[in-house]
């Protein structure tokens, strides 16, 4: 259920129009925010997170526009969840480009992810408590990228530049790793529901749908 260019263009247009009147997220920030919600070990309901997308109780005073925006955002949320649950290798992040310099804009994505993470900070402690080195490293990379974006990183300049150059690959890799971690541990929320909707039951020798790269019989199917 991968999102199309048309769907992202519609979402961008709706958020840009709402942003003219209030502090709405950009589409890049929203994509990071949604990924953080989907991956969170504890479910966060839309009544709690939707107002944060557009900085108000509803998207617009225009009822029709508000309904359209709500549907577009929740559809994007479901697409991200289903990609990570059923087709992690097909998962793509939505990033932007500076119109003047052409530089990749990944900082809003990381900012959105961190905002979602801030809704359930104690739940995210389960990543460290699990002792899963890959999941812990992935979360640490996103936090490091956030520090770089906020200008508070203590990394050496060459290390920062390396991360900036690799951002378009680092972010989806980290998200896929965290998605595999969450699915393997059977966390609920939208990610688990998406996996159930996908009705994925691969044979023992087929790749595991969690995206770990291992066969099903040696990964989630071993339990």
N, C-alpha and C positions, 0 to 999 in steps of 0.2 A: 504494500500500500504506500509506496514511496511517493513523496509529494512531487508535483510537477512544477515547471516554471510558471505556468498560469496560476496555479494555486498560491505560490509564493508572491507573485506580482499582485494578486488580489489582496492578500494579507498585508503586503507592504503598503498598498494604496489606502486600505482601511485604517491602519495604524498611523500613517502619516496624516490623514485627515483628522483623526482624533487628537493627534499630537499638536495640531495647530491651536487647540483650545486648552489642552491640559498636558500634564507630564506623562504621556503614554510611552511605553517601551517601543523601541525600534524593532524591526523584524529580526535582526541579528540578536539583539538582547533577549527577545522573546524565545528564540530557538534555544539559547542557553538556559533560560529559565525553565522551559518545558522539559529539557533533558534532565535538569536537576530534580524536577518534580517526579518524573517517570522513574528515575533511579533511586529516589529516596527510599530507605528501608521502611519508612512509615508513610502510609498514604496521606496525602493532603487533598482535601476536597475542593472542588472548583469554587464553592461559595467563599472560601478563604483566599484562594490565589487569583481568581479572575479580576477582582478590583485592583490588584497591584499592577496588572497589565496596563491599564489605562488611567490609573491614578484617581479612581472614583468608584462609586457604587455600581455604576453602569457605564458602558462605553460612550454613550452619547445621549443627549436630551431627545434626539430624534429616535423614536422607538424602532423604526425599520432599520436604521443604520446600526443601532445598538444590537438588535437581533442578528444582523448580518455579521457584525464583528465578533459577537460571542460564538456563533457557529463556526466562523473561520478559524478562530483561535482554538476552540475545543477539537475541531477536526485535525488541526495540525498536531495537537497534543496526542491524539489517538494514532496518527500516522507515525509519529516518532516512537511511541510505545510498541506498535506492531512491527516496525522495522527492527527494533532492538530485540524483540522477543522471537521473531520468526525469520528475519533476514538480516542479521547483524552485519554481514559483509557488504550489504547493500545500503547500510545506513550512511547518510550524508549530513554534514552540518551546513547551516546557512550562515555564511560570512559575508562581509561587505568590502568595498574598495573605496578609498579616498578619491573623490571626483577630480581633485586637483593633481595629486601625485601618483595615483594608481596603486598606492600602498594597500596591502591587505589589512582590513580592520577586523581583528579577532577580539580585541579588548571588550567590546560590548557583549559578546557571547559569554566570555568568562564572568563578566559582571552579573549577567542574568543568572548564570548557573549558581554563583555564590549567593545571590539573593534568595533563590529557591532553597539552597542548603541552609540558609539562616532561619528558615521557617521551622526546621526540625533539627537543630544542631546536636541534640543528645542522640537522636536516632543514627546520625552519621558516625557516631563514635563506634558503632558496631563494625565498621570497616577495619579500624585498628584492632578492636577486640578479637576479630576473627583470625588475625595472624596471617592473612592472605597477602603475601608480599607484593604481588602484581597489582591488586586492588589498592593497597596502601600507597604504592608508588604512583599510580594513576591519579589518585586524589591529591597527592602531594604536588604533582606536576601542575594540576589545575590551580591549586592554591599559589604556587610559585608564579604562574602566569598572571594571576590576579594581582600579586604584589608588583610585578613588572608593570602591569597596566596602571596601577595606582601610583607608581613612581616611588615605591618604598622597598624595592628589592635590594638585598645586599650582595647579589651575585656580581661577579666580575663582568665587565663590559662585553667581552667576547662570548661569555656564556649566555648573556641576555640576547645578543644578536643571533646566536645559534637557535635559541628558542623562538625568537621572532620569525626566523626563516623557516622553521619547521612547524609553525603553529597549525597550518592547514592539515598536516598529517597527525600531529600530536593530539589535537583535540578529539577527532573521531576515534583514534586508537584508545585513548583514555576512556571514552564513553563506552566503547564496546567491551573493554575489560571490566568496567564497573557493572555493565549490564549482565555479563556472564557471571560475575560474582553474585549479583542479586538473584538471578534465576536459579543458580545452583543451590542457594540457601533457601529457596522457596518463599522469598518475600512476596507479600501480597501487593495491593495497589494496582495501578494501571498496567504495569509491566507484566505482572502475573495474569491479569485478566486478558491481556493481549495474547499471551502464550496459550491460554485456554481457548480463546476464539480461533487461534491459528490451528488448533487441533493437530499439533505436530507430534507424531509418534514414529521417529525414524527407526529403521532396523539397526541391529547391533553394529554393523560395519559402516554405517553412514555417519557423516559429520554431525556432531551434536548441535542442536539448534541454539544452544546457549552462546555459541560463537567462540568457544575455547580453542577450537582447532583440533581437539581430540575426537576420537570416534565416540558415538553414543554409548557403547557398551563399556568404555573405559572412562566415562565422564558421568553425566547425570543418570544414565541407564545402569550404572553399577550399584545403585541403591535399591 
